């Protein structure tokens, strides 16, 4: 959250001087979130900053009075965390990253880099309600691209090895990861598995490409976290969160790891490289 803290400093809020920041992490274990949210409520914090959908939902269940700002929520309306983007209502607002729409775009980019693409294994967290929406969007988009999807669902980190075994058995052409906090913490093992199995993999975050993944496309998460700081600033200065519309991403990032492409024996098409925002050698 370095970008978030820097954005707060730019707005005049300096940690340890005029603002205190207490961090809590479930470390990918979403069942821990309710207890962590309840702990923050007991501390009587002025604002809860929730990273994504699971953290937001846990915080909303813990309090209907303390303002909650989400930083990278995938579908705040679909999960019921806000009433609408324009009029969030209640005590929750923040920045959405439009995961469902981006999932279909990720599938299109996979088709560009693997023209003969037929079967795609989709790794996703079935415990997160927003991911079911992503899965529905993907299923609707796949037939037009001539792609068959293989759903590989996880509910906890311990499920990862079972998903890997199923993928090895079915031998898809590529792997697509739907973004959520749990899978973000597992990006290293997932990238290592994809490399070992010779599977081109698409991720929603550039940090996975930095960890050895092949390619990612998604909202610029650093930009979203900087914008979340603006909400915190407004709320600390007295604005009701119900009066702050949910913002949507304006910056998107396509990242490619050329070393990973080389190890897979792939050449990324020029049409894709011309759109790349970040190249990792």
C-alpha positions, 0 to 999 in steps of 0.5 A: 500500500505504498502508493496509497500512503504516498497519496495520503501524504500528498493530500496532507495526511502523514502517518505518525503525524496527523493520521494513524494507519493500522494494517490487518491482513488475512494472508489469503485466508478469507475466513479470517476476514470477519474477525479482522473487520470486527477488530477494526470496529472495536478500535473505533477507527475513523475509516476502514480501507478495504482492498477488494470485494471480500474485505469490503463485504466483511467490513460491511457486515461488521459495521454500518456506521464507520465509513468503508472505502474499497480500493480495487473492488471487482463488482461493488453493485453486483455484490450488493456493497453499494446500491449503484455507482452514482449513488452508493448509499450507506457507508461504503464507496470507493474505486471499482476495477471492472473485473467482469468486463476485463475478463472478456478482454483478457480472453481476447488477448490470449487468443491473439497470442495463441491463435490456435487456442481451443481450451482455456483452464480458468482458475478462480475463487468460488468463495467470492461472489464477484467471481461468479459474475466474471465466470458468467461473462467469460462463458458468454464470450468464449463461443464467439472466439471458438474457445472451450472453458474448463472451470477450476474452482478454489475456495481456500489456498489448500485447494491449489494443488488439487486444481493443479492436478486437474489442469495437468490431467486435462491439458488445456492450451492456456491458463486464465486467472480471475483476480481476487485477494487469495489468488493474488497471494498465490501468484508465485506458485501459480506462475511456477506451475504454469512455467513448469507445465509449459502453459501460457497464462494470463493474469489480471495483475502486473505483479504476477508477471513480475513473479514470472507469469507470462502476460497480464491485463487489468486496471492499473492497481497503483492508480486505483489505490492512489484514488482511494486515498482521495476518498479517505481525505474527503471522508476525514474532512467530513464528507458522507461516503453516501455522497461520493460516487464510485469511480471506475478505472481510467488507466489500464496496463498490459504487461509481458514477461519476455523471459517467460515467453522465451522459455515457453518458445513463444513470440508475442505478436507485434500487434500485442507488443505495440500495446504493451505498457510494461515489458519485463526482460 
